[in-house]
């Protein structure tokens, strides 16, 4: 909790300092431009963390039984593509949706969107310029599998162990975006509530594949 509080408070304090310097005219035009770009990145990161916290809190306090619906992955991912278009363009990342109109899953609507949004945001964060993110879908008699594969920097064995142990930690993306691991903790929690599992394959320098495994019934 103290680490999360720090990650929320620190950008706010930093924003106040930067805006004060700009208002006082203490910076050159180039310095102001660089710091404003930094503020934009901080805003995106802080908003993402707040969204995750709200999503987690909502999942903890609701007393209602989950209402799963039949959802099409192709449509969900097209929506995610549009939602993340600016972030993808910033890094010139190709978003390849290999799913189809037959790629269906049974899931709680809002929870699954939070899960996919986190996984795609994570993939963008740790993928370098001109990289790629591929979405694929398979199923067997009992489960559906949605895979989000990126050509990013991957994870070392140490980082992978922290992720699997659901530990909160700080990690920097390819354009200095801040990552904490909280999004993945949330994904696992929301999947568990639906009888699902998050599977992770990754190696340093070789990208990562996140698989959302959900029961068919």
C-alpha positions in Angstrom: 0.0 0.0 0.0 2.8 2.4 0.8 4.5 1.8 -2.6 1.2 2.4 -4.4 0.6 5.6 -2.4 4.1 6.8 -3.4 3.5 6.0 -7.0 0.3 8.2 -6.9 1.7 11.0 -4.7 5.1 11.4 -6.5 3.8 12.4 -9.9 1.4 14.9 -8.4 4.3 16.6 -6.5 6.5 16.4 -9.6 3.7 18.0 -11.7 3.4 20.9 -9.2 7.2 21.5 -9.4 7.3 21.5 -13.2 4.3 23.8 -13.6 5.8 26.2 -11.0 9.0 26.4 -13.0 7.2 27.0 -16.3 4.9 29.7 -14.8 7.9 31.5 -13.4 9.6 31.5 -16.8 12.6 29.7 -15.3 12.9 27.3 -18.3 13.8 27.6 -21.9 11.3 26.8 -24.6 13.0 23.5 -25.2 13.2 22.6 -21.5 9.5 23.4 -21.1 8.6 21.2 -24.1 10.6 18.2 -22.7 9.0 18.6 -19.3 5.5 18.9 -20.7 6.1 15.6 -22.6 7.2 14.1 -19.2 3.9 15.3 -17.6 1.9 13.7 -20.4 3.6 10.3 -19.7 3.1 10.8 -15.9 -0.6 11.5 -16.5 -1.1 8.4 -18.6 0.7 6.2 -16.0 -1.1 7.7 -13.0 -4.5 7.4 -14.7 -3.8 3.8 -15.5 -2.9 3.0 -11.9 -6.0 4.8 -10.6 -8.2 2.8 -13.1 -6.6 -0.4 -11.9 -7.2 0.5 -8.3 -10.8 1.4 -8.9 -11.3 -1.9 -10.9 -9.8 -3.9 -8.1 -11.8 -2.2 -5.4 -15.0 -2.7 -7.4 -14.2 -6.4 -7.7 -13.7 -6.7 -3.9 -16.8 -4.9 -2.7 -19.4 -6.2 -5.1 -21.7 -8.8 -3.6 -23.4 -9.8 -6.8 -22.9 -13.1 -8.6 -20.8 -12.7 -11.7 -22.8 -12.4 -14.9 -20.9 -14.0 -17.7 -21.8 -13.3 -21.3 -20.8 -14.7 -24.7 -18.3 -12.2 -26.1 -16.5 -11.9 -29.4 -12.7 -11.5 -29.0 -12.3 -10.0 -32.5 -14.7 -7.1 -31.6 -13.1 -6.6 -28.2 -9.6 -6.4 -29.7 -10.7 -4.0 -32.5 -12.0 -1.8 -29.7 -8.8 -2.1 -27.8 -6.8 -1.2 -31.0 -8.8 2.0 -31.4 -8.4 2.8 -27.7 -4.6 2.4 -27.8 -4.1 3.9 -31.2 -2.1 6.9 -30.0 0.2 4.8 -27.8 0.8 2.4 -30.7 1.5 5.2 -33.1 4.0 6.8 -30.7 6.1 3.7 -30.9 5.1 2.7 -34.5 4.0 -0.7 -33.2 2.0 -3.0 -35.4 -1.2 -4.4 -33.8 -2.1 -7.6 -35.5 -5.5 -9.1 -34.6 -5.5 -12.7 -35.8 -8.8 -13.6 -34.2 -12.1 -13.9 -36.1 -15.9 -13.6 -35.8 -15.9 -17.2 -34.4 -13.5 -16.3 -31.6 -15.9 -16.3 -28.6 -15.3 -16.4 -24.9 -17.6 -16.6 -21.8 -16.6 -13.8 -19.4 -17.9 -10.9 -17.3 -18.0 -7.9 -19.6 -16.3 -5.2 -17.6 -13.7 -7.5 -16.0 -12.5 -8.9 -19.2 -12.0 -5.5 -20.7 -9.9 -4.4 -17.7 -7.8 -7.6 -18.2 -7.2 -7.1 -21.9 -6.6 -3.4 -21.5 -3.9 -4.1 -18.9 -2.2 -6.8 -21.0 -2.2 -4.7 -24.1 -1.0 -1.6 -22.3 1.7 -3.7 -20.7 2.8 -5.1 -24.1 3.0 -1.6 -25.6 5.0 -0.3 -22.6 7.7 -3.0 -23.0 7.8 -3.1 -26.8 10.4 -1.1 -28.6 9.9 1.2 -31.6 8.7 -0.6 -34.8 7.7 -3.7 -32.8 4.6 -5.8 -33.0 1.8 -7.2 -30.9 -0.2 -10.2 -32.1 -3.5 -11.4 -30.8 -4.5 -15.0 -31.4 -7.3 -17.4 -30.2 -7.6 -21.1 -29.8 -9.9 -23.4 -27.9 -10.3 -27.1 -26.8 -13.3 -29.0 -25.3 -13.1 -27.2 -22.0 -11.3 -23.8 -22.3 -10.7 -20.9 -24.6 -7.2 -19.3 -24.9 -6.5 -15.7 -26.0 -2.8 -15.0 -26.5 -1.2 -11.5 -26.5 2.3 -11.9 -27.9 4.7 -9.0 -28.2 8.2 -8.5 -29.7 9.3 -6.5 -26.6 12.2 -6.7 -24.2 10.8 -9.6 -22.3 11.4 -10.4 -18.6 14.4 -11.8 -16.8 14.0 -14.8 -14.6 14.1 -12.5 -11.5 11.3 -10.3 -12.9 9.2 -13.3 -13.9 9.5 -14.8 -10.4 8.2 -11.5 -9.0 5.3 -11.5 -11.4 4.4 -15.1 -10.6 4.6 -14.3 -6.9 2.3 -11.4 -7.5 4.7 -8.9 -6.0 4.4 -5.1 -6.5 7.6 -3.7 -8.1 8.8 -0.9 -10.3 10.0 -1.4 -13.9 10.7 1.0 -16.7 9.3 0.6 -20.2 11.2 1.2 -23.5 10.3 5.0 -23.5 10.8 5.3 -19.7 7.1 4.5 -19.0 6.7 3.3 -15.4 5.5 -0.2 -14.7 4.7 -1.7 -11.3 3.3 -5.2 -11.8 0.0 -4.1 -10.2 -1.9 -4.5 -13.5 -0.8 -8.1 -13.8 -1.9 -8.8 -10.1 -5.3 -7.3 -10.9 -5.6 -9.4 -14.1 -4.9 -12.6 -12.2 -7.4 -11.7 -9.5 -10.1 -10.8 -11.9 -9.5 -14.0 -13.9 -9.5 -16.2 -10.8 -13.0 -14.8 -10.0 -14.2 -16.2 -13.4 -12.5 -19.5 -13.0 -9.7 -18.4 -15.4 -5.9 -18.4 -15.3 -3.2 -16.0 -16.7 -0.3 -17.9 -18.2 3.0 -16.1 -18.9 5.9 -17.1 -21.1 8.8 -14.7 -21.3 12.6 -14.5 -21.7 14.8 -11.4 -21.5 15.3 -9.9 -25.0 12.8 -12.3 -26.6 9.4 -10.8 -25.8 6.5 -12.1 -23.8 3.3 -14.0 -24.4 0.3 -13.6 -22.0 -2.4 -16.2 -22.3 -5.9 -15.6 -20.9 -7.4 -19.1 -20.2 -11.1 -19.2 -19.5 -13.6 -22.1 -19.0 -16.1 -22.5 -21.8 -19.0 -23.1 -19.4 
